[in-house]
Amino acid sequence: MDTDVKHKQTDNKGMFFIEHEGEIISELTYKVKENNVMVINHTETDDRFTGRHLASKLLEHAVAYARDQVMKIDPLCPFAAAK
């Protein structure tokens, strides 16, 4: 199974996601506040793909992206906050 992480952003909202057979199976959504803070507000993985650490992989990409963009992270999502 291909677990390449994709990213899309429109204005101040974005998401990192993984697709399988054209369907999003894991996603992390965020918004960017004016003060350059990435607010991670949701992560979700399709139940059929749990245990494969897909959400962790998305979070790693989100953190790397925030670092590259010199953003701070506000993890509202309980999963992101626990990491």
Secondary structure, 3 states (H helix, E strand, C coil): CCCCCEEEEECCEEEEEEEECCEEEEEEEEEECCCCEEEEEEEEECHHHCCCCHHHHHHHHHHHHHHHCCCEEEECCHHHHHC
